[in-house]
Amino acid sequence: MRRPSFAIYGILGAFVLGSAFPFYWSFLVASRDNSVLTGDFTLIPGGNFFSNAARVFDTVPFWKALGNSFLVSGTVTFSVVLLSTLAGFAFAKLRFRGRGVLFLFVVATLAVPTQLGIIPLYMAMAEFGWAGELEAVIVPNLVTAFGVFWMRQYLLDAIPDELVEAARMDGCSLWRAFWHVALPAARPAAAMLGVFTFMQSWNDFLWPLVVLNADNPTLQVALEKLQSGYYVDYSLVLAGTTLATVPVLIVFLVLGRQIVAGVMQGAVKG
């Protein structure tokens, strides 16, 4: 196999720098005072990041919002990965009446804009007594149509039908066949789904803004309070944004190997 040329490395390096520059710019502004946007342009960070971060902690309930976001994102991610893998395994490998119609209905829900369901969903949460509580953010997102579609498409080719049938003939129950055969094979796709779900739940703003109150916010809702005046302190806002980005980067680094494995496995199959 011929090694990539220097031009390929140069193009990839340019893409990496272009992707990383917005994060660096956020840190750059967060490390200075608000005059960085009107003064001389410089790429050297200042020494005000920790003081700006301290102002973030004093302005909004950052730690409570951070804990709420971890609770919501962690619960939603675990539930979506588990339930989507179960449903994907059922749609991919089990034969039951109405399977095609039911899967078509699941896929069709992807075409419905989320904004259309906000009012009836809020009414339902208020009826349950969950308005202003984290349950109102967690429960509606415990399973997603995209997650079911994603895992079904992956498991359709990742596991031969004969392997599942052999496990059943050896005496495995349907649950054991899923646990010992399907789940290990689905690990790369589940890792990718977990990262995407965690990022989407962590960055979700509209629904938490509608259903939660100011005393019990998620991190994105709390950070919105940093720019709610006539004068916007961009150093303060981007300091909060930088702090909110760190957990997502950690999750990506932890699951990065599984993501690469999933991408490479799909490339080999293709």
C-alpha positions in Angstrom: 0.0 0.0 0.0 1.4 3.3 -1.0 2.0 5.8 1.8 0.0 9.1 1.6 1.9 12.0 0.1 2.9 15.2 1.9 0.0 17.0 0.1 -2.5 14.7 1.8 -0.9 15.3 5.2 -0.9 19.1 4.4 -4.7 19.0 3.6 -5.5 17.0 6.7 -3.4 19.3 8.8 -5.2 22.3 7.4 -8.6 20.7 8.2 -7.4 19.9 11.8 -6.2 23.5 12.3 -9.4 24.9 10.8 -11.5 22.7 13.1 -9.5 23.5 16.2 -9.2 27.2 15.7 -12.7 28.1 17.0 -12.0 26.4 20.3 -8.6 28.2 20.5 -10.3 31.5 19.7 -12.9 30.9 22.5 -10.1 30.2 24.9 -8.1 33.2 23.6 -11.0 35.6 24.3 -11.8 33.9 27.6 -8.2 34.5 28.8 -8.4 38.3 28.3 -10.7 41.1 29.1 -13.4 42.4 26.8 -11.1 44.8 25.0 -9.6 41.9 23.1 -12.4 42.3 20.5 -11.6 46.0 19.9 -7.9 46.1 20.5 -5.0 44.7 18.5 -5.4 41.2 17.1 -3.2 38.7 18.8 -3.0 34.9 19.1 -1.3 34.9 22.4 -3.5 34.0 25.4 -3.8 36.4 28.2 -3.7 35.7 32.0 -7.3 36.4 32.9 -8.9 33.0 32.2 -9.1 31.8 35.8 -10.4 35.2 37.0 -13.1 35.1 34.2 -13.9 31.5 35.2 -14.3 32.7 38.8 -16.7 35.3 37.6 -18.7 32.6 35.8 -19.0 30.7 39.1 -20.2 33.9 40.8 -22.7 34.9 38.1 -24.6 31.7 37.5 -25.2 28.4 39.6 -22.5 26.7 37.5 -21.8 23.7 39.7 -25.5 22.8 40.1 -26.0 23.3 36.4 -23.0 21.2 35.6 -24.3 18.4 37.9 -27.7 18.6 36.3 -26.2 18.4 32.8 -24.1 15.3 33.8 -27.2 13.7 35.3 -29.4 14.4 32.3 -26.8 13.6 29.6 -25.5 10.5 31.4 -28.9 9.0 32.0 -30.2 9.8 28.5 -27.0 8.4 26.9 -27.1 5.1 28.8 -30.8 4.7 28.1 -30.6 5.6 24.4 -27.7 3.2 23.8 -29.3 0.3 25.7 -32.8 0.7 24.3 -31.7 1.5 20.8 -29.4 -1.6 20.7 -32.3 -3.8 22.0 -34.7 -2.3 19.4 -32.1 -2.4 16.7 -31.4 -6.1 17.4 -35.1 -6.9 17.3 -35.7 -5.1 14.0 -32.6 -6.6 12.4 -32.6 -10.2 13.6 -36.1 -11.1 14.8 -39.1 -12.0 12.7 -42.4 -10.8 14.0 -45.7 -9.5 12.5 -45.7 -5.9 11.5 -41.9 -5.5 11.8 -41.6 -3.5 8.5 -44.5 -1.2 9.2 -43.4 -0.5 12.7 -39.8 0.3 11.6 -41.2 2.5 8.9 -43.2 4.4 11.5 -40.0 4.8 13.6 -38.1 6.2 10.7 -41.0 8.5 9.7 -40.8 10.3 13.1 -37.4 11.6 12.1 -39.1 13.9 9.6 -41.2 15.6 12.3 -39.6 18.8 13.6 -38.9 18.8 17.3 -40.5 22.2 17.7 -43.9 20.9 16.7 -44.1 18.9 19.9 -43.0 21.4 22.4 -46.4 22.7 23.5 -48.2 19.3 23.9 -45.1 17.9 25.5 -45.0 20.7 28.0 -48.6 20.2 28.8 -48.0 16.5 29.4 -45.0 17.3 31.7 -47.1 19.8 33.6 -49.9 17.2 34.0 -47.3 14.7 35.4 -46.1 17.4 37.8 -42.6 17.5 36.2 -42.5 21.1 35.0 -39.4 22.6 36.3 -37.9 19.2 37.2 -35.1 17.2 35.5 -37.5 14.4 34.7 -39.1 16.6 32.1 -35.8 16.7 30.2 -34.8 13.1 30.8 -37.9 11.0 30.2 -38.9 12.3 26.7 -35.4 11.5 25.4 -34.9 8.0 26.9 -35.0 6.5 23.4 -34.6 8.1 19.9 -35.7 7.1 16.5 -32.2 7.9 15.1 -30.6 5.6 17.7 -33.0 2.7 16.7 -32.3 3.3 13.0 -28.5 3.5 13.6 -28.3 0.3 15.6 -30.6 -1.6 13.3 -28.6 -0.8 10.2 -25.3 -1.7 11.9 -26.5 -5.0 13.4 -28.2 -6.0 10.1 -24.7 -6.8 8.6 -22.5 -7.1 11.7 -24.1 -10.3 13.0 -24.9 -13.2 10.6 -28.4 -14.7 11.1 -26.7 -18.1 11.4 -24.8 -17.0 14.5 -28.0 -16.0 16.4 -29.7 -19.2 15.3 -26.7 -21.2 16.5 -26.8 -19.5 19.9 -30.6 -20.3 20.2 -30.0 -23.9 19.2 -27.3 -24.2 21.9 -29.9 -23.3 24.5 -29.4 -19.6 24.8 -32.5 -17.5 25.7 -33.2 -14.5 23.5 -31.8 -12.2 26.2 -28.6 -14.2 26.5 -28.2 -14.3 22.7 -28.5 -10.5 22.7 -26.1 -10.1 25.7 -23.4 -12.5 24.5 -23.7 -12.2 20.7 -25.3 -8.9 19.7 -24.0 -6.6 22.3 -20.2 -7.3 21.9 -20.6 -7.0 18.1 -22.5 -3.7 18.5 -19.9 -2.0 20.7 -18.3 0.2 18.1 -21.6 1.5 16.8 -22.9 1.9 20.4 -19.8 3.9 21.3 -20.5 6.3 18.4 -24.1 6.5 19.2 -23.2 7.2 22.9 -20.9 10.1 21.9 -23.5 11.7 19.5 -26.2 11.3 22.1 -24.1 12.7 24.9 -23.2 15.7 22.8 -26.7 16.3 21.7 -28.1 16.1 25.2 -25.3 18.2 26.6 -25.8 21.0 24.1 -29.6 20.8 24.1 -30.9 24.3 24.8 -34.5 24.9 23.6 -36.4 22.2 25.5 -34.6 22.7 28.9 -35.1 26.5 28.5 -38.8 25.9 28.1 -39.5 23.4 30.8 -36.9 24.1 33.5 -36.9 27.1 35.9 -34.0 29.4 36.8 -33.3 27.6 40.1 -32.8 24.2 38.4 -31.1 24.7 35.1 -28.9 22.6 32.9 -25.5 24.1 32.0 -26.5 25.6 28.6 -29.6 27.3 30.2 -27.4 28.7 33.0 -24.8 30.0 30.5 -27.5 31.9 28.6 -27.8 34.2 31.7 -24.3 35.4 31.0 -25.5 37.4 28.0 -28.9 38.5 29.2 -28.1 42.2 29.6 -27.6 45.2 27.3 -23.9 44.8 27.6 -22.4 41.5 26.7 -19.1 40.6 28.3 -17.7 38.2 25.7 -14.7 37.2 27.9 -17.2 36.1 30.5 -19.5 34.3 28.0 -16.6 32.5 26.3 -15.1 31.5 29.6 -18.3 29.7 30.5 -18.5 28.2 27.0 -14.9 26.9 27.3 -15.7 25.3 30.6 -18.8 23.7 29.2 -16.9 22.2 26.3 -14.3 20.4 28.4 -16.6 17.5 29.5 -17.6 16.8 25.9 -13.9 16.7 24.8 -13.2 14.2 27.7 -16.0 11.9 26.6 -14.8 12.0 23.0 -11.2 11.2 24.1 -12.4 8.3 26.2 -14.5 6.8 23.5 -12.4 7.9 20.6 -10.8 4.5 20.1 -14.2 2.8 19.8 -15.3 5.5 17.3 -12.2 4.9 15.1 -12.8 1.1 15.3 -16.4 1.5 14.2 -15.4 3.7 11.3 -12.6 1.4 10.2 -14.9 -1.7 10.5 -17.5 0.0 8.3 -14.8 0.9 5.8 -13.5 -2.6 5.6 -17.0 -4.0 5.1 -17.6 -1.5 2.3 
